[in-house]
């Protein structure tokens, strides 16, 4: 029985390693984009709430 030898250079820089690393990097980028998009949506919601509050404050100030 022959034992498989591990050649570190091939393992680290081989096609299989690069393909697997690319898949992981793509997943990380997609996750980052999703998190960024969710954060941007929250910011937009809070800005809309702030605009409504400012409009209400302006209306109240005009009536005083």
C-alpha positions as CSV (number, residue, x, y, z in Angstrom):
1,X,0.0,0.0,0.0
2,X,1.4,3.4,-0.9
3,X,0.8,6.4,1.3
4,X,-0.1,9.7,-0.4
5,X,2.6,12.3,0.0
6,X,1.6,15.8,0.9
7,X,3.5,18.4,-1.1
8,X,2.8,21.7,0.6
9,X,3.4,23.9,-2.4
10,X,0.9,21.9,-4.5
11,X,-1.6,21.8,-1.6
12,X,-1.3,25.5,-1.0
13,X,-1.1,26.8,-4.6
14,X,-2.8,24.0,-6.5
15,X,-5.9,24.3,-8.7
16,X,-8.2,22.6,-6.1
17,X,-7.0,24.9,-3.3
18,X,-7.4,28.0,-5.4
19,X,-10.9,26.9,-6.5
20,X,-12.0,26.2,-2.9
21,X,-10.5,29.5,-1.8
22,X,-12.4,31.4,-4.5
23,X,-15.7,29.8,-3.4
24,X,-15.0,30.9,0.2
25,X,-14.1,34.4,-0.9
26,X,-17.2,34.7,-3.0
27,X,-19.4,33.6,-0.1
28,X,-17.7,36.1,2.2
29,X,-18.2,38.9,-0.4
30,X,-21.9,38.0,-0.8
31,X,-22.4,37.9,2.9
32,X,-20.7,41.3,3.3
33,X,-23.0,42.7,0.5
34,X,-26.1,41.4,2.2
35,X,-25.0,42.8,5.6
36,X,-24.2,46.2,4.0
37,X,-27.5,46.3,2.2
38,X,-29.4,45.5,5.4
39,X,-27.5,48.2,7.2
40,X,-28.2,50.7,4.4
41,X,-31.9,49.9,4.6
42,X,-31.9,50.6,8.3
43,X,-30.2,53.9,7.8
44,X,-32.7,54.8,5.2
45,X,-35.6,54.0,7.6
46,X,-34.1,56.0,10.4
47,X,-33.5,59.0,8.0
48,X,-37.1,58.8,7.0
49,X,-38.2,58.8,10.6
50,X,-35.9,61.7,11.3
51,X,-37.4,63.7,8.4
52,X,-40.9,63.0,9.7
53,X,-39.9,64.1,13.2
54,X,-38.3,67.3,11.8
55,X,-41.3,68.1,9.7
56,X,-43.6,67.7,12.8
57,X,-41.3,69.9,14.9
58,X,-41.3,72.6,12.2
59,X,-45.1,72.5,12.0
60,X,-45.4,72.8,15.8
61,X,-42.9,75.7,15.9
62,X,-44.9,77.6,13.2
63,X,-48.0,77.4,15.3
64,X,-46.5,78.8,18.4
